Amino acid sequence: MQKKPYIISGPCSAETEEQLLNTAKQLVKYSSINCLRAGIWKPRTRPNSFEGVGEIGLQWLKNAGYETNLPVATEVANTKHVELVLKKEIDMLWIGARTVANPFSVQEIANALKGVDVPVMIKNPVNPDLQLWIGAIERISQAGIKDIKVIHRGFSSFEKSAYRNTPKWEIPIELMRIFPEIPIICDPSHIGGNRSMIKAISQKALDLEMDGLMIESHIKPDDAWSDAEQQITPKKLGQIVSNLVVRHPEVNNTELKNKLTTLRNKIDGLDEEIINLLSTRMNIVEEIGNHKKENDITILQAERWKKIINDRKKTAKSLGVSEGLVQKILKTIHEESINIQTRILNNKKAE
């Protein structure tokens, strides 16, 4: 049987009791969601924006959960929020990206959660810092919380991108490797920032074996008081979820399994060759570094580096290999080469 993704949905913000209840009713009508979400307090980038209805919205959320027989979840950013959420018996809470970026805030929330049995979801920090994300998980775990999930909502970047928050999939993938037991939920709404991107991002998340999706939904998305562009109607959510392909993580077909094993063995051999070649290359880098030290030559020759990039990209293009991939690999190798030669020029041994 295919694994069914865990779906969390609801409006970005609880605006009115009627809006929240009607959204919830339409969600259960058009889709099979597992949890109803709504923002009660909204941390906005700039003042004078809608910052949530506050405490009164917690009762609206709880009532909507009763009406639709759904557990409910909301975001907390400080100890006061935690106290109010626990008092109203909200079923699940999450810690937002801005809060996760501040270990002091996360620790305060962790302290407020000690002795409480409530599921906690932890979004990635705003900036692409895996250690901050791990630190937040550890703080909440040390508070005694057993049911922890993480939410991948993408990362802020100064670089121009089609995304509101660049996904940087390699970061949640590494987190999955470190904590394979922790479910990971993808937030396509915040990654894309545009409703047209939600389906593609959702499919990508499931193809990477993520466990669920948090998608913002509103009865009238264009009239939403916050993040209107990234919200979809409950009906549209149902269409997207029903069309997602949930693939098998394991191979059951013996013939296919054997073929994949053969191909993977080839990859393992190639990886070993690559590592051996890297070792040889770095040995040559050390020789170059020694010659530069003896002759007082600078580490970096900009024209040489420019030529390497251009030549290797041409080779990559001729072989049908991504030029961007080759440039990233060369950049990493070049950084290590500079580190090696810097140690040589400064008479420092590798740590």
C-alpha positions as a Markdown table, in Angstrom:
| # | Residue | x | y | z |
|---|---|---|---|---|
| 1 | Met | 0.0 | 0.0 | 0.0 |
| 2 | Gln | 1.3 | 3.5 | -0.9 |
| 3 | Lys | 2.2 | 5.8 | 2.0 |
| 4 | Lys | -0.4 | 8.5 | 2.4 |
| 5 | Pro | 1.1 | 12.0 | 3.0 |
| 6 | Tyr | 0.1 | 13.8 | 6.1 |
| 7 | Ile | -1.8 | 17.0 | 5.0 |
| 8 | Ile | -2.0 | 20.1 | 7.2 |
| 9 | Ser | -4.0 | 22.9 | 5.7 |
| 10 | Gly | -5.9 | 26.1 | 6.6 |
| 11 | Pro | -5.6 | 29.8 | 6.2 |
| 12 | Cys | -2.4 | 31.7 | 6.7 |
| 13 | Ser | -4.3 | 33.8 | 9.3 |
| 14 | Ala | -7.5 | 33.4 | 11.2 |
| 15 | Glu | -9.2 | 36.6 | 10.1 |
| 16 | Thr | -12.8 | 36.1 | 11.3 |
| 17 | Glu | -14.6 | 33.2 | 13.0 |
| 18 | Glu | -16.8 | 32.8 | 9.9 |
| 19 | Gln | -13.8 | 32.7 | 7.5 |
| 20 | Leu | -12.0 | 30.1 | 9.5 |
| 21 | Leu | -15.0 | 27.9 | 10.0 |
| 22 | Asn | -16.1 | 28.0 | 6.4 |
| 23 | Thr | -12.5 | 27.3 | 5.2 |
| 24 | Ala | -12.4 | 24.3 | 7.5 |
| 25 | Lys | -15.8 | 22.9 | 6.3 |
| 26 | Gln | -14.7 | 23.2 | 2.7 |
| 27 | Leu | -11.4 | 21.5 | 3.4 |
| 28 | Val | -13.1 | 18.4 | 4.7 |
| 29 | Lys | -15.6 | 18.6 | 1.8 |
| 30 | Tyr | -13.0 | 18.7 | -0.9 |
| 31 | Ser | -10.0 | 16.8 | 0.6 |
| 32 | Ser | -8.9 | 14.5 | 3.3 |
| 33 | Ile | -6.7 | 16.6 | 5.4 |
| 34 | Asn | -5.2 | 15.4 | 8.7 |
| 35 | Cys | -4.9 | 18.7 | 10.6 |
| 36 | Leu | -6.4 | 22.2 | 10.5 |
| 37 | Arg | -3.9 | 25.1 | 10.7 |
| 38 | Ala | -4.3 | 28.8 | 11.2 |
| 39 | Gly | -2.0 | 31.7 | 12.2 |
| 40 | Ile | -3.2 | 33.4 | 15.3 |
| 41 | Trp | -0.2 | 35.7 | 15.8 |
| 42 | Lys | 1.6 | 36.7 | 12.6 |
| 43 | Pro | 5.2 | 37.9 | 12.9 |
| 44 | Arg | 5.4 | 40.4 | 10.1 |
| 45 | Thr | 8.5 | 41.8 | 8.5 |
| 46 | Arg | 7.4 | 45.4 | 8.8 |
| 47 | Pro | 5.0 | 47.2 | 11.2 |
| 48 | Asn | 1.4 | 48.3 | 10.3 |
| 49 | Ser | 0.8 | 45.0 | 8.6 |
| 50 | Phe | -1.9 | 42.6 | 9.8 |
| 51 | Glu | -0.3 | 40.8 | 12.8 |
| 52 | Gly | -3.1 | 38.3 | 13.6 |
| 53 | Val | -6.3 | 38.5 | 15.7 |
| 54 | Gly | -4.6 | 37.3 | 18.8 |
| 55 | Glu | -6.0 | 35.2 | 21.7 |
| 56 | Ile | -9.6 | 35.3 | 20.5 |
| 57 | Gly | -8.6 | 33.4 | 17.4 |
| 58 | Leu | -7.6 | 30.3 | 19.5 |
| 59 | Gln | -11.3 | 29.7 | 20.4 |
| 60 | Trp | -12.3 | 30.1 | 16.8 |
| 61 | Leu | -9.6 | 27.6 | 15.8 |
| 62 | Lys | -10.7 | 25.1 | 18.5 |
| 63 | Asn | -14.4 | 25.5 | 17.5 |
| 64 | Ala | -13.5 | 24.9 | 13.8 |
| 65 | Gly | -11.7 | 21.7 | 14.9 |
| 66 | Tyr | -14.8 | 20.5 | 16.8 |
| 67 | Glu | -17.1 | 21.2 | 13.9 |
| 68 | Thr | -14.9 | 19.3 | 11.4 |
| 69 | Asn | -13.5 | 16.6 | 13.7 |
| 70 | Leu | -10.0 | 17.7 | 13.0 |
| 71 | Pro | -7.0 | 18.3 | 15.3 |
| 72 | Val | -5.8 | 21.9 | 15.1 |
| 73 | Ala | -2.4 | 23.6 | 15.0 |
| 74 | Thr | -1.0 | 27.1 | 15.3 |
| 75 | Glu | 2.4 | 28.9 | 15.6 |
| 76 | Val | 3.9 | 30.1 | 18.9 |
| 77 | Ala | 6.7 | 32.6 | 19.1 |
| 78 | Asn | 7.1 | 33.2 | 22.9 |
| 79 | Thr | 6.2 | 31.8 | 26.3 |
| 80 | Lys | 2.9 | 33.7 | 26.5 |
| 81 | His | 1.8 | 32.1 | 23.2 |
| 82 | Val | 2.6 | 28.7 | 24.6 |
| 83 | Glu | 0.7 | 29.3 | 27.8 |
| 84 | Leu | -2.4 | 30.5 | 25.9 |
| 85 | Val | -2.2 | 27.6 | 23.4 |
| 86 | Leu | -1.9 | 25.0 | 26.2 |
| 87 | Lys | -4.8 | 26.6 | 28.1 |
| 88 | Lys | -7.1 | 26.3 | 25.0 |
| 89 | Glu | -5.9 | 22.7 | 24.5 |
| 90 | Ile | -4.7 | 23.3 | 20.9 |
| 91 | Asp | -3.7 | 19.9 | 19.6 |
| 92 | Met | -0.4 | 20.8 | 18.0 |
| 93 | Leu | 1.9 | 23.8 | 17.7 |
| 94 | Trp | 4.8 | 24.9 | 15.6 |
| 95 | Ile | 7.7 | 27.2 | 16.0 |
| 96 | Gly | 8.2 | 29.5 | 13.1 |
| 97 | Ala | 11.3 | 30.2 | 11.0 |
| 98 | Arg | 12.1 | 33.6 | 12.6 |
| 99 | Thr | 11.9 | 32.1 | 16.1 |
| 100 | Val | 14.0 | 29.1 | 15.3 |
| 101 | Ala | 16.7 | 31.5 | 14.1 |
| 102 | Asn | 17.0 | 32.7 | 17.8 |
| 103 | Pro | 18.2 | 30.1 | 20.2 |
| 104 | Phe | 17.2 | 32.3 | 23.2 |
| 105 | Ser | 13.6 | 32.3 | 22.0 |
| 106 | Val | 13.6 | 28.6 | 21.3 |
| 107 | Gln | 15.0 | 27.8 | 24.8 |
| 108 | Glu | 12.3 | 30.0 | 26.4 |
| 109 | Ile | 9.6 | 28.0 | 24.5 |
| 110 | Ala | 11.3 | 24.8 | 25.4 |
| 111 | Asn | 11.2 | 25.8 | 29.1 |
| 112 | Ala | 7.5 | 26.6 | 28.8 |
| 113 | Leu | 6.8 | 23.1 | 27.3 |
| 114 | Lys | 8.6 | 21.1 | 30.1 |
| 115 | Gly | 6.2 | 18.5 | 31.5 |
| 116 | Val | 3.7 | 18.9 | 28.7 |
| 117 | Asp | 2.7 | 16.2 | 26.2 |
| 118 | Val | 2.0 | 18.1 | 23.0 |
| 119 | Pro | 3.2 | 17.5 | 19.5 |
| 120 | Val | 5.6 | 20.2 | 18.3 |
| 121 | Met | 6.6 | 21.0 | 14.7 |
| 122 | Ile | 9.8 | 23.0 | 14.1 |
| 123 | Lys | 10.3 | 25.0 | 11.0 |
| 124 | Asn | 13.8 | 25.5 | 9.5 |
| 125 | Pro | 15.4 | 28.8 | 10.4 |
| 126 | Val | 15.1 | 31.7 | 7.9 |
| 127 | Asn | 18.7 | 31.5 | 7.0 |
| 128 | Pro | 20.2 | 28.2 | 5.6 |
| 129 | Asp | 21.9 | 27.1 | 8.8 |
| 130 | Leu | 21.5 | 23.4 | 9.5 |
| 131 | Gln | 23.0 | 23.6 | 12.9 |
| 132 | Leu | 20.4 | 26.2 | 14.1 |
| 133 | Trp | 17.7 | 23.8 | 13.0 |
| 134 | Ile | 19.3 | 20.9 | 14.8 |
| 135 | Gly | 19.8 | 23.0 | 17.9 |
| 136 | Ala | 16.1 | 23.8 | 18.0 |
| 137 | Ile | 15.2 | 20.2 | 17.7 |
| 138 | Glu | 17.6 | 19.3 | 20.5 |
| 139 | Arg | 16.2 | 22.0 | 22.8 |
| 140 | Ile | 12.6 | 20.9 | 22.3 |
| 141 | Ser | 13.6 | 17.3 | 22.7 |
| 142 | Gln | 15.5 | 18.0 | 26.0 |
| 143 | Ala | 12.3 | 19.7 | 27.3 |
| 144 | Gly | 10.7 | 16.2 | 27.2 |
| 145 | Ile | 8.7 | 16.5 | 24.0 |
| 146 | Lys | 8.5 | 13.1 | 22.3 |
| 147 | Asp | 6.3 | 13.9 | 19.3 |
| 148 | Ile | 8.5 | 16.2 | 17.2 |
| 149 | Lys | 8.1 | 16.9 | 13.5 |
| 150 | Val | 10.1 | 19.4 | 11.3 |
| 151 | Ile | 8.8 | 21.7 | 8.6 |
| 152 | His | 10.8 | 22.6 | 5.5 |
| 153 | Arg | 9.7 | 26.0 | 4.4 |
| 154 | Gly | 12.7 | 27.1 | 2.4 |
| 155 | Phe | 15.4 | 29.7 | 3.1 |
| 156 | Ser | 15.7 | 33.5 | 2.5 |
| 157 | Ser | 18.3 | 34.5 | 0.0 |
| 158 | Phe | 19.6 | 37.8 | -1.5 |
| 159 | Glu | 20.0 | 36.0 | -4.8 |
| 160 | Lys | 17.3 | 36.4 | -7.4 |
| 161 | Ser | 15.1 | 33.3 | -7.5 |
| 162 | Ala | 11.7 | 32.0 | -8.8 |
| 163 | Tyr | 11.0 | 31.0 | -5.2 |
| 164 | Arg | 9.9 | 33.2 | -2.3 |
| 165 | Asn | 12.2 | 31.1 | -0.1 |
| 166 | Thr | 14.8 | 29.0 | -1.9 |
| 167 | Pro | 14.2 | 25.3 | -1.1 |
| 168 | Lys | 17.9 | 24.2 | -0.9 |
| 169 | Trp | 16.7 | 20.6 | -0.8 |
| 170 | Glu | 20.1 | 19.4 | 0.3 |
| 171 | Ile | 19.6 | 20.8 | 3.8 |
| 172 | Pro | 16.4 | 18.9 | 4.7 |
| 173 | Ile | 17.9 | 15.8 | 3.0 |
| 174 | Glu | 20.9 | 16.0 | 5.3 |
| 175 | Leu | 18.5 | 16.6 | 8.3 |
| 176 | Met | 16.6 | 13.4 | 7.3 |
| 177 | Arg | 19.9 | 11.5 | 7.3 |
| 178 | Ile | 20.8 | 12.7 | 10.8 |
| 179 | Phe | 17.3 | 12.2 | 12.2 |
| 180 | Pro | 15.7 | 9.5 | 10.1 |
| 181 | Glu | 13.1 | 8.9 | 12.9 |
| 182 | Ile | 11.7 | 12.5 | 12.7 |
| 183 | Pro | 8.9 | 13.1 | 10.2 |
| 184 | Ile | 9.5 | 16.0 | 7.8 |
| 185 | Ile | 6.7 | 18.1 | 6.5 |
| 186 | Cys | 7.2 | 20.4 | 3.4 |
| 187 | Asp | 5.6 | 23.8 | 3.2 |
| 188 | Pro | 5.1 | 24.5 | -0.5 |
| 189 | Ser | 3.2 | 27.7 | 0.2 |
| 190 | His | 6.2 | 29.5 | 1.8 |
| 191 | Ile | 8.7 | 28.0 | -0.5 |
| 192 | Gly | 7.0 | 29.1 | -3.7 |
| 193 | Gly | 5.2 | 32.2 | -2.4 |
| 194 | Asn | 2.9 | 31.7 | -5.4 |
| 195 | Arg | -0.1 | 29.4 | -5.7 |
| 196 | Ser | 1.0 | 28.3 | -9.2 |
| 197 | Met | 4.1 | 26.6 | -7.8 |
| 198 | Ile | 2.4 | 24.5 | -5.0 |
| 199 | Lys | 1.7 | 21.4 | -7.1 |
| 200 | Ala | 5.3 | 21.1 | -8.4 |
| 201 | Ile | 6.9 | 21.7 | -5.1 |
| 202 | Ser | 4.5 | 19.2 | -3.3 |
| 203 | Gln | 5.4 | 16.5 | -5.8 |
| 204 | Lys | 9.1 | 17.2 | -5.4 |
| 205 | Ala | 8.8 | 16.9 | -1.7 |
| 206 | Leu | 7.0 | 13.5 | -1.9 |
| 207 | Asp | 9.6 | 12.3 | -4.4 |
| 208 | Leu | 12.2 | 13.0 | -1.8 |
| 209 | Glu | 10.3 | 10.8 | 0.7 |
| 210 | Met | 9.0 | 13.7 | 2.9 |
| 211 | Asp | 6.2 | 12.6 | 5.1 |
| 212 | Gly | 3.6 | 15.4 | 4.5 |
| 213 | Leu | 2.7 | 18.8 | 3.3 |
| 214 | Met | 1.5 | 22.0 | 5.0 |
| 215 | Ile | -0.4 | 24.0 | 2.4 |
| 216 | Glu | -2.2 | 27.3 | 3.1 |
| 217 | Ser | -5.9 | 27.4 | 2.1 |
| 218 | His | -8.5 | 30.1 | 2.2 |
| 219 | Ile | -12.1 | 30.3 | 1.0 |
| 220 | Lys | -11.3 | 33.5 | -0.9 |
| 221 | Pro | -7.5 | 33.6 | -1.4 |
| 222 | Asp | -7.4 | 36.9 | -3.3 |
| 223 | Asp | -9.1 | 38.6 | -0.4 |
| 224 | Ala | -6.8 | 37.2 | 2.3 |
| 225 | Trp | -5.4 | 39.6 | 4.9 |
| 226 | Ser | -1.9 | 38.0 | 4.6 |
| 227 | Asp | 0.1 | 36.1 | 2.0 |
| 228 | Ala | -2.8 | 36.1 | -0.5 |
| 229 | Glu | -0.6 | 35.1 | -3.4 |
| 230 | Gln | 0.4 | 31.7 | -1.9 |
| 231 | Gln | -3.0 | 30.5 | -0.7 |
| 232 | Ile | -5.4 | 28.3 | -2.6 |
| 233 | Thr | -9.1 | 27.4 | -2.3 |
| 234 | Pro | -10.0 | 24.2 | -0.5 |
| 235 | Lys | -11.3 | 22.8 | -3.8 |
| 236 | Lys | -8.0 | 23.5 | -5.5 |
| 237 | Leu | -6.2 | 21.8 | -2.6 |
| 238 | Gly | -8.3 | 18.7 | -3.1 |
| 239 | Gln | -7.4 | 18.7 | -6.8 |
| 240 | Ile | -3.7 | 19.0 | -6.1 |
| 241 | Val | -3.5 | 16.4 | -3.4 |
| 242 | Ser | -5.6 | 13.9 | -5.4 |
| 243 | Asn | -3.2 | 14.2 | -8.4 |
| 244 | Leu | 0.0 | 13.8 | -6.5 |
| 245 | Val | 1.9 | 10.6 | -7.2 |
| 246 | Val | 3.1 | 8.8 | -4.0 |
| 247 | Arg | 5.9 | 6.6 | -5.1 |
| 248 | His | 7.3 | 3.5 | -3.4 |
| 249 | Pro | 10.4 | 4.0 | -1.3 |
| 250 | Glu | 11.3 | 0.3 | -1.7 |
| 251 | Val | 11.7 | -1.8 | -4.8 |
| 252 | Asn | 9.6 | -5.0 | -4.8 |
| 253 | Asn | 10.2 | -6.1 | -8.3 |
| 254 | Thr | 13.2 | -8.6 | -8.2 |
| 255 | Glu | 14.3 | -7.9 | -11.8 |
| 256 | Leu | 14.2 | -4.1 | -11.3 |
| 257 | Lys | 15.9 | -4.4 | -7.9 |
| 258 | Asn | 18.8 | -6.4 | -9.5 |
| 259 | Lys | 19.1 | -3.7 | -12.3 |
| 260 | Leu | 19.3 | -0.9 | -9.7 |
| 261 | Thr | 21.8 | -2.8 | -7.6 |
| 262 | Thr | 24.1 | -3.2 | -10.7 |
| 263 | Leu | 23.8 | 0.5 | -11.5 |
| 264 | Arg | 24.4 | 1.6 | -7.9 |
| 265 | Asn | 27.5 | -0.6 | -7.7 |
| 266 | Lys | 28.8 | 1.2 | -10.8 |
| 267 | Ile | 28.1 | 4.5 | -9.0 |
| 268 | Asp | 29.9 | 3.3 | -5.9 |
| 269 | Gly | 33.0 | 2.5 | -8.1 |
| 270 | Leu | 32.9 | 5.8 | -9.8 |
| 271 | Asp | 32.6 | 7.6 | -6.5 |
| 272 | Glu | 35.7 | 5.8 | -5.3 |
| 273 | Glu | 37.5 | 6.9 | -8.5 |
| 274 | Ile | 36.5 | 10.5 | -8.0 |
| 275 | Ile | 37.8 | 10.5 | -4.5 |
| 276 | Asn | 41.1 | 9.0 | -5.6 |
| 277 | Leu | 41.4 | 11.6 | -8.4 |
| 278 | Leu | 40.6 | 14.4 | -5.8 |
| 279 | Ser | 43.4 | 13.0 | -3.6 |
| 280 | Thr | 45.8 | 13.2 | -6.6 |
| 281 | Arg | 44.7 | 16.7 | -7.4 |
| 282 | Met | 45.2 | 17.9 | -3.9 |
| 283 | Asn | 48.7 | 16.4 | -3.8 |
| 284 | Ile | 49.5 | 18.5 | -6.9 |
| 285 | Val | 48.0 | 21.5 | -5.2 |
| 286 | Glu | 50.5 | 21.0 | -2.4 |
| 287 | Glu | 53.4 | 20.9 | -4.8 |
| 288 | Ile | 52.1 | 24.1 | -6.4 |
| 289 | Gly | 51.8 | 25.7 | -3.0 |
| 290 | Asn | 55.4 | 24.8 | -2.1 |
| 291 | His | 56.6 | 26.4 | -5.4 |
| 292 | Lys | 54.6 | 29.5 | -4.7 |
| 293 | Lys | 56.0 | 29.8 | -1.2 |
| 294 | Glu | 59.6 | 29.4 | -2.4 |
| 295 | Asn | 59.1 | 32.1 | -5.0 |
| 296 | Asp | 56.8 | 34.5 | -3.2 |
| 297 | Ile | 53.9 | 34.1 | -5.6 |
| 298 | Thr | 50.3 | 34.9 | -4.6 |
| 299 | Ile | 47.9 | 32.1 | -4.0 |
| 300 | Leu | 45.2 | 33.3 | -6.3 |
| 301 | Gln | 45.8 | 34.0 | -10.0 |
| 302 | Ala | 42.4 | 35.4 | -11.1 |
| 303 | Glu | 43.0 | 34.9 | -14.8 |
| 304 | Arg | 44.0 | 31.3 | -14.3 |
| 305 | Trp | 40.9 | 30.7 | -12.3 |
| 306 | Lys | 38.7 | 32.4 | -14.9 |
| 307 | Lys | 40.2 | 30.2 | -17.6 |
| 308 | Ile | 39.6 | 27.0 | -15.6 |
| 309 | Ile | 35.9 | 27.8 | -15.2 |
| 310 | Asn | 35.4 | 28.7 | -18.8 |
| 311 | Asp | 37.3 | 25.7 | -20.2 |
| 312 | Arg | 35.6 | 23.2 | -17.8 |
| 313 | Lys | 32.2 | 24.6 | -18.6 |
| 314 | Lys | 32.8 | 24.1 | -22.3 |
| 315 | Thr | 33.9 | 20.5 | -21.7 |
| 316 | Ala | 30.8 | 19.9 | -19.6 |
| 317 | Lys | 28.5 | 21.3 | -22.2 |
| 318 | Ser | 30.0 | 19.1 | -24.9 |
| 319 | Leu | 29.4 | 16.1 | -22.7 |
| 320 | Gly | 25.9 | 17.0 | -21.8 |
| 321 | Val | 26.7 | 17.7 | -18.2 |
| 322 | Ser | 25.2 | 20.6 | -16.3 |
| 323 | Glu | 27.5 | 23.6 | -16.5 |
| 324 | Gly | 26.1 | 24.9 | -13.2 |
| 325 | Leu | 26.9 | 21.6 | -11.5 |
| 326 | Val | 30.5 | 21.6 | -12.8 |
| 327 | Gln | 30.9 | 25.2 | -11.6 |
| 328 | Lys | 29.7 | 24.4 | -8.1 |
| 329 | Ile | 32.1 | 21.4 | -7.9 |
| 330 | Leu | 35.0 | 23.4 | -9.1 |
| 331 | Lys | 34.2 | 26.2 | -6.7 |
| 332 | Thr | 34.3 | 23.8 | -3.8 |
| 333 | Ile | 37.6 | 22.2 | -5.0 |
| 334 | His | 39.1 | 25.7 | -5.5 |
| 335 | Glu | 38.2 | 26.8 | -2.0 |
| 336 | Glu | 39.9 | 23.7 | -0.6 |
| 337 | Ser | 42.9 | 24.3 | -2.8 |
| 338 | Ile | 43.2 | 27.9 | -1.5 |
| 339 | Asn | 43.0 | 26.5 | 2.1 |
| 340 | Ile | 45.8 | 24.1 | 1.4 |
| 341 | Gln | 48.1 | 26.7 | -0.1 |
| 342 | Thr | 47.3 | 29.2 | 2.6 |
| 343 | Arg | 48.5 | 26.7 | 5.3 |
| 344 | Ile | 51.6 | 26.1 | 3.3 |
| 345 | Leu | 52.4 | 29.8 | 2.9 |
| 346 | Asn | 51.8 | 30.3 | 6.6 |
| 347 | Asn | 53.7 | 27.2 | 7.7 |
| 348 | Lys | 50.6 | 25.7 | 9.3 |
| 349 | Lys | 49.8 | 22.0 | 9.3 |
| 350 | Ala | 46.4 | 20.8 | 8.3 |
| 351 | Glu | 44.1 | 20.4 | 11.3 |
